[in-house]
Amino acid sequence: MDLLATDDQTFLWDTTRTFLERECPLTTVRELAGSADGFDRDFWRQGASLGWTSLLVPEALGGGAITGTGVADLAGLAEVFGAHAAPGPLLPTNVVAAALARRGTAEQQAELVGGLLSGETVAAWAHAQPARPALAPPAGVTATRDGDDLVLTGVKAPVEAGAQADVLLVTAATTDGPVQVLVDPRGPGVAVTPLESVDLARRYARVELDGARVPASAVVGDPATGRDDIEWQLQLAAVVQSAEIVGAAQVAFDLTLAWTFDRYTFGRPLASYQAIKHRVADMRLWLEAGHALAAAAAADLDAGAAAGPEVASAAKAYTGEHLTDLVQECIQLHGGIGLTYDHDLHLFLRRVVADRVTHGTPAEHRMRVTDFRELAS
């Protein structure tokens, strides 16, 4: 992930890499295509014991970053996940854990954070809204005060791990501003419908709230901080997804580079043809730029840099666009075999495409970069 990675970070990432190679090789990822959940709960608990869910939670609540830079630690972990097309709700669980650590009440933290850290509890962030840009204000669900309760009405989709979650963190609009609310996905007035997914191991759902009631104590934070909290979580999602895209693209590139030397045509390896060399050089440029942007975005978010939102969007826009093209190029350079289901390349393409279109498309993030530039000028 970063040339300046510490020994502790490298240990975390290498340990995760070894665990995934042993417990969830690509043959297992393929088998998960027929699984309703897309991941095994015991697998997730074991991963949580390695630190997958604790990096954005302070030590006082039982968590702790490896180096004090939790976002960078998590981004490196996401890169490893991308390199293995690994299953598990890495992004939504960490977003919710971070939200509770930052704004949750003592009661909310006591009830939920321990379960998230142990892997016993799976959380989903219900923010995306159908037929609306993913980065738009959360108008898809409204929250209306009724006595001591909030009444939630609206739809969220796609929600990663929505049908597998034990708790939902729903963004909603109120007359005072946006809020985030903890919702029981199995409670009255809540309907969770699984959706089809291009990713073999990722699951998404549609969450419909039809007069769902939650106590006012279920609100995480308040309207005064809601907009900033949601913005920070969107930046976190962009960083994690950018890193995961880089990890998947790196493996696809490595497989393809080796293929161009092993595959002979007319008595010569593919790598000896000038046209192939030019295409591979372009791909390598995209890949190195993706690595740099993902690392910079993670560092800026950790530091709370003023340029953090812009860099996070730049990273998601660049990796979502160019590294998707890179994996498509890899498939083309493999020829007919690259288009088969039996080849592993499509597993990484599926992961890249899923990350590309959730929590803001490249086009939406480019618009955000443009907005930041206009504000700066």
Sequence and secondary structure as in RCSB ss.txt:
>XXXX:A:sequence
MDLLATDDQTFLWDTTRTFLERECPLTTVRELAGSADGFDRDFWRQGASLGWTSLLVPEALGGGAITGTGVADLA
GLAEVFGAHAAPGPLLPTNVVAAALARRGTAEQQAELVGGLLSGETVAAWAHAQPARPALAPPAGVTATRDGDDL
VLTGVKAPVEAGAQADVLLVTAATTDGPVQVLVDPRGPGVAVTPLESVDLARRYARVELDGARVPASAVVGDPAT
GRDDIEWQLQLAAVVQSAEIVGAAQVAFDLTLAWTFDRYTFGRPLASYQAIKHRVADMRLWLEAGHALAAAAAAD
LDAGAAAGPEVASAAKAYTGEHLTDLVQECIQLHGGIGLTYDHDLHLFLRRVVADRVTHGTPAEHRMRVTDFREL
AS
>XXXX:A:secstr
  TT  HHHHHHHHHHHHHHHHH  HHHHHHGGG SSSS HHHHHHHHHTTTTTTTS GGGT   SSS HHHHHH
HHHHHHHHHT  S HHHHHHHHHHHHHH  HHHHHHHHHHHHHTSS EEEE   TTS TTS S SEEEEEETTEE
EEEEEEEEEETTTT SEEEEEEEETTEEEEEEE TTSTTEEEEEE  SSSS  EEEEEEEEEEEEGGGEES HHH
HHHHHHHHHHHHHHHHHHHHHHHHHHHHHHHHHHHHH EETTEEGGGSHHHHHHHHHHHHHHHHHHHHHHHHHHH
HHHT TTHHHHHHHHHHHIIIIIHHHHHHHHHHTGGGGGSTTSTHHHHHHHHHHHHHSSS HHHHHHHHHHHHHH
H 
